[in-house]
């Protein structure tokens, strides 16, 4: 049992460092200011969201991510936001707290270009003392590790509300070595570049089609590409499917339970080398939108 736990932990750490050092999301389009501060304040009012992701279902020590984010317009062309991310992988716990600032330039035909910056920090904790060990006297595991590292991020967001968007961002600009115990480096912060784009096609009054894509790049790691297609029906239900390269096939659905509340679920069918250990990942979210311009929003947001 002890050997099995250690092997799985090694697998998880290896996959995490090489493939998804930053938390992974399937429904990123409704969680955008977490990865791009320029998205903050892009709506007519305040938006508050909560997301939970259970990565690699049934695998002991697998990543579990909880995210809370809020953003809103705060004056002429200015947006503000805040995000909190809790990520747990085996004995490793990581909490990210960031504030966002954006400034938007308005062009003709309601086209907009926003620039954003974020600042905050990451709190790392590794619970080494409580691990089941083959050698309980190993001095490396005698103490837990606790470290805090500040960071900043930036992004641009070009969009037309409920029509299209193009997003490019670097959420963590500063690279750093952390969780360094007795000259043994457990992990490091690698700079990630994110790019996303989507377009909403009006099929008719009741149906809208949105193809969208998401690209994630980090040095010394393969590029991760999400290709997705979503269908909006009667401004009440959205369904979608997608593919993440060398990782998973995804499906998602969300509902507008009221003009200001959206709930959603995503399922990832694992296609990578991990599929002999786990078959799926799950993700749920709920978003609340408060429209400052009217009591009831005329239509939901499509991104």
Helices and strands as residue ranges (DSSP letters): H 2-19, G 28-30, G 32-34, G 37-39, E 45-54, E 64-73, E 78-89, E 92-106, G 108-110, E 111-126, G 139-141, E 145-160, E 164-170, E 176-181, E 184-189, E 192-202, E 207-218, E 224-233, E 237-244, E 248-258, E 261-270, G 273-276, E 280-291
